[in-house]
Amino acid sequence: MTPLLYISIALITLAAVGYGSWLLFLANRFRGVRVITCPENHQSAAVNLDMKRVFTTMPFDDPDLRLSSCTRWPEREGCGQACLSQIEHAPDGCRAKTILTDWYLEKSCAVCGKPFEAIQWADHKPGLMAPSGEVVDWKEIHPENIPETLQTHRPVCWNCFISEAFRQRFPELVTDRMVHR
């Protein structure tokens, strides 16, 4: 093999890796559940973007955004998708995870009072405390209900969420002891 062939292979490989990295960056930017305000009824809705359309239109121009799902579908599936302007204006701002991360910032746990630091969404997700005092897991909250939930519930750190959930589920197994100083 000639040196020119090696150089050509290296350049093609470098270009493919660069293009693949760019595609991954854009995929991370556009994937995930978004919480938008429906322009039609001014209520929250959870939407997902059509990633196939994003990938097929972005190599040559800005991605053409279209919805692949919405919590108002199938009843309103033929809508004009005017909500896409909210995503175009703030692609990360309406992402459900971003909304939750921002909400926990500068708050303290409702149980122990410890201030929140960086949220570990992969393994140590914080929870919520309902007005009734019951702890709630984020898996129980539908994305379109996030804005209303954040107005009525209080933040709970992962440690307190685990212990309070156990306490509520198995009260007969818990013994409370008063701490004497």
C-alpha positions in Angstrom: 0.0 0.0 0.0 1.2 3.4 -0.8 1.4 6.3 1.6 -1.2 8.2 -0.4 -3.7 5.4 0.3 -2.9 5.4 4.0 -3.4 9.2 4.1 -6.7 8.9 2.2 -8.0 6.2 4.6 -7.0 8.3 7.6 -8.8 11.4 6.2 -11.9 9.4 5.4 -11.9 7.9 8.9 -11.3 11.2 10.5 -14.2 12.8 8.5 -16.5 9.9 9.4 -15.7 10.2 13.1 -16.2 14.0 13.0 -19.6 13.6 11.2 -20.7 10.9 13.6 -19.8 13.0 16.6 -21.8 15.9 15.1 -24.8 13.6 14.6 -24.5 12.4 18.2 -24.4 16.0 19.4 -27.5 16.9 17.5 -29.3 13.7 18.5 -28.7 14.5 22.2 -29.9 18.1 21.5 -33.2 17.0 20.0 -34.1 13.8 21.7 -36.1 13.5 24.9 -39.5 14.5 26.2 -40.3 18.2 26.0 -43.0 20.0 28.0 -44.6 22.8 26.0 -47.7 25.0 26.4 -50.2 24.0 23.7 -51.0 27.2 21.8 -54.6 25.9 21.2 -55.7 25.4 24.8 -52.8 27.0 26.8 -52.3 23.8 28.8 -49.1 21.8 29.3 -48.5 18.9 26.9 -45.6 16.4 26.6 -44.1 16.0 23.1 -41.4 14.1 21.4 -39.7 15.2 18.1 -39.6 13.0 15.1 -35.9 12.0 15.2 -36.0 10.3 11.8 -37.0 13.6 10.2 -34.4 15.5 12.1 -31.6 13.2 10.9 -32.8 13.2 7.3 -33.1 17.0 7.0 -30.1 18.2 9.1 -27.1 17.2 7.0 -27.8 19.9 4.5 -29.7 22.5 6.5 -31.2 23.3 9.9 -33.2 20.3 11.0 -36.9 20.3 10.1 -38.7 19.8 13.4 -41.9 17.8 13.5 -43.6 16.0 16.4 -43.7 12.2 16.6 -45.9 12.2 19.6 -48.0 14.5 21.8 -50.1 13.8 24.8 -53.0 15.6 23.1 -53.0 13.0 20.3 -54.8 11.1 18.7 -57.6 13.6 19.2 -55.6 16.6 18.0 -53.1 14.8 15.7 -53.9 17.0 12.8 -52.9 20.2 14.5 -50.5 22.7 12.9 -47.8 22.0 15.5 -47.4 25.7 16.4 -45.8 24.5 19.6 -42.6 23.8 17.7 -41.7 27.4 17.9 -41.2 27.0 21.7 -38.7 24.1 21.0 -36.9 26.1 18.3 -36.6 29.1 20.6 -35.3 27.2 23.6 -34.4 23.6 22.6 -33.1 22.8 26.1 -35.4 25.0 28.1 -38.5 23.0 27.5 -36.8 19.6 28.0 -38.4 17.8 31.0 -35.1 17.0 32.6 -33.9 20.6 32.3 -37.1 21.9 33.9 -36.7 19.6 36.8 -33.0 20.2 37.2 -33.6 24.0 37.3 -36.4 23.6 39.8 -34.2 21.7 42.3 -31.5 24.3 42.1 -31.2 26.5 45.2 -33.8 24.4 47.0 -33.4 22.3 50.1 -34.8 18.9 51.0 -38.3 19.1 52.6 -37.3 16.4 55.1 -33.6 16.9 56.1 -33.1 20.5 55.0 -29.9 19.7 53.0 -29.5 21.9 50.0 -29.5 20.2 46.6 -26.3 20.0 44.6 -25.9 18.4 41.2 -28.7 16.0 40.5 -27.8 12.4 39.6 -30.6 11.5 37.3 -29.1 8.2 36.3 -29.0 6.6 39.7 -29.9 8.8 42.7 -33.0 10.7 41.5 -34.6 13.0 44.0 -38.3 12.7 44.8 -41.2 14.9 45.7 -43.3 15.4 48.8 -47.0 15.9 48.1 -49.0 18.4 50.2 -50.4 15.3 52.1 -46.8 14.4 53.2 -46.6 11.4 51.0 -43.4 11.0 49.0 -43.8 10.6 45.2 -41.4 9.2 42.6 -41.0 11.0 39.4 -42.0 7.8 37.5 -45.5 8.4 38.9 -45.8 11.9 37.3 -46.8 12.3 33.7 -44.5 14.8 31.9 -47.4 17.0 30.9 -48.2 17.4 34.6 -44.8 18.6 35.6 -45.6 22.4 35.8 -48.6 21.8 38.0 -46.8 19.3 40.2 -43.9 21.7 40.8 -46.3 24.3 42.1 -47.8 22.0 44.8 -45.0 19.6 45.8 -41.8 20.1 47.7 -38.4 18.6 46.8 -37.0 15.6 48.6 -33.4 14.4 48.4 -32.7 10.8 47.3 -31.7 9.6 50.8 -34.8 11.0 52.4 -37.0 9.8 49.5 -35.8 6.2 50.0 -36.2 6.2 53.8 -39.6 8.0 53.7 -40.9 5.7 50.9 -39.9 2.7 53.1 -41.5 4.3 56.2 -44.7 4.8 54.3 -44.8 1.4 52.7 -43.8 -0.6 55.7 -44.7 1.4 58.8 -44.8 -1.7 61.0 -41.0 -2.3 60.3 -39.9 1.2 61.4 -39.1 2.3 65.0 -38.7 6.0 65.6 -36.3 6.9 68.4 -36.0 10.3 69.8 -32.5 11.8 69.8 -31.4 13.1 73.1 -28.7 15.7 73.3 
